[in-house]
Amino acid sequence: MEAKQDSEADTGQIFEDTARMLLKIAQRYGEGRTLALLDPEDLVGVTPAVNREWVRLTTVGCVVVRAAVGANLLGVPDSASGPLIGIVSLITVGVLYGARLVGTDLIDVMRGQSRK
């Protein structure tokens, strides 16, 4: 439905269809029907999204480990290697996740806090 908003000429109808679909999802979610949020006919011709989250997480892990090993091999003092690894982590997450995860949110996640 989101892709149709950009490609279809009648955006008013697309918005109405999207609103109907979202109301159906909300109602079924509220009923606890999480495995049947939409009817099968609603999903005809839809290409399932591929979850590649593991690639991002693996990349972040590899970059952080390489930064830690590199800092150790270059003889960076322990007092500086911690902040260095933190900065590398924030930059890497910023590059891979973009606006989906802000650096301050990552710091909150690392501290075990959540936004309310």
C-alpha positions as CSV (number, residue, x, y, z in Angstrom):
1,M,0.0,0.0,0.0
2,E,2.8,2.4,0.8
3,A,4.4,1.8,-2.6
4,K,1.0,2.5,-4.3
5,Q,0.9,5.9,-2.7
6,D,3.8,7.0,-4.9
7,S,2.8,5.2,-8.1
8,E,-1.0,5.4,-8.4
9,A,-2.8,8.4,-9.8
10,D,-5.8,8.4,-7.4
11,T,-4.0,8.9,-4.1
12,G,-7.3,9.7,-2.3
13,Q,-8.5,6.2,-3.0
14,I,-5.2,4.7,-2.0
15,F,-5.3,6.6,1.3
16,E,-8.8,5.3,2.0
17,D,-7.7,1.7,1.2
18,T,-4.7,2.1,3.4
19,A,-6.8,3.4,6.3
20,R,-9.2,0.5,5.9
21,M,-6.3,-2.0,5.9
22,L,-4.7,-0.4,9.0
23,L,-8.1,-0.4,10.8
24,K,-8.4,-4.1,10.0
25,I,-4.9,-4.8,11.3
26,A,-5.5,-2.8,14.5
27,Q,-8.8,-4.6,15.2
28,R,-7.3,-8.0,14.7
29,Y,-4.3,-7.1,16.7
30,G,-6.5,-5.9,19.5
31,E,-8.4,-9.3,19.3
32,G,-5.1,-11.1,19.6
33,R,-5.2,-12.5,16.1
34,T,-1.5,-11.7,15.4
35,L,-1.1,-14.5,12.9
36,A,-4.0,-13.4,10.8
37,L,-3.8,-9.6,10.7
38,L,-4.9,-9.5,7.0
39,D,-7.0,-11.8,4.9
40,P,-5.3,-14.0,2.3
41,E,-6.9,-12.0,-0.6
42,D,-5.3,-8.9,0.8
43,L,-1.9,-10.4,0.3
44,V,-2.3,-11.6,-3.4
45,G,0.5,-10.3,-5.5
46,V,2.5,-9.0,-2.6
47,T,6.2,-9.7,-2.4
48,P,7.2,-10.6,1.1
49,A,9.9,-8.3,2.6
50,V,13.3,-10.0,3.2
51,N,14.7,-9.5,6.7
52,R,18.4,-8.7,6.4
53,E,18.8,-7.4,10.0
54,W,21.4,-10.1,10.6
55,V,23.6,-8.5,8.0
56,R,23.6,-5.1,9.7
57,L,24.2,-6.6,13.1
58,T,27.0,-8.8,11.8
59,T,28.6,-5.8,10.1
60,V,28.4,-3.7,13.3
61,G,29.9,-6.5,15.3
62,C,32.8,-7.0,12.8
63,V,33.6,-3.2,12.6
64,V,33.6,-2.9,16.4
65,V,35.8,-5.9,16.9
66,R,38.2,-4.7,14.2
67,A,38.3,-1.3,15.9
68,A,39.1,-2.9,19.2
69,V,41.8,-5.1,17.8
70,G,43.2,-2.3,15.7
71,A,43.4,0.0,18.7
72,N,45.2,-2.7,20.6
73,L,47.6,-3.4,17.8
74,L,48.4,0.3,17.5
75,G,49.1,0.6,21.2
76,V,46.3,3.0,21.9
77,P,46.0,3.5,25.7
78,D,43.2,1.7,27.5
79,S,41.8,5.1,28.6
80,A,41.4,6.1,25.0
81,S,40.4,2.8,23.4
82,G,37.0,2.7,25.2
83,P,35.8,6.1,23.8
84,L,37.3,5.2,20.4
85,I,35.3,2.0,20.2
86,G,32.2,3.8,21.3
87,I,32.6,6.5,18.6
88,V,33.3,3.8,16.0
89,S,30.1,2.0,17.1
90,L,28.0,5.1,16.9
91,I,29.3,6.0,13.5
92,T,28.8,2.5,12.2
93,V,25.2,2.3,13.5
94,G,24.5,5.7,12.0
95,V,25.8,4.6,8.6
96,L,23.9,1.3,8.6
97,Y,20.7,2.3,10.2
98,G,20.4,5.9,9.1
99,A,17.5,7.7,10.7
100,R,15.9,4.5,12.0
101,L,18.1,4.5,15.1
102,V,19.6,7.7,16.4
103,G,22.9,7.5,18.2
104,T,21.4,8.6,21.5
105,D,18.9,5.8,21.2
106,L,21.8,3.4,20.8
107,I,23.4,4.8,24.0
108,D,20.1,4.3,25.8
109,V,19.9,0.7,24.6
110,M,23.5,0.0,25.8
111,R,22.6,1.5,29.2
112,G,19.5,-0.6,29.4
113,Q,17.1,2.4,29.3
114,S,14.1,2.9,27.2
115,R,12.3,6.0,26.0
116,K,8.8,6.6,27.4
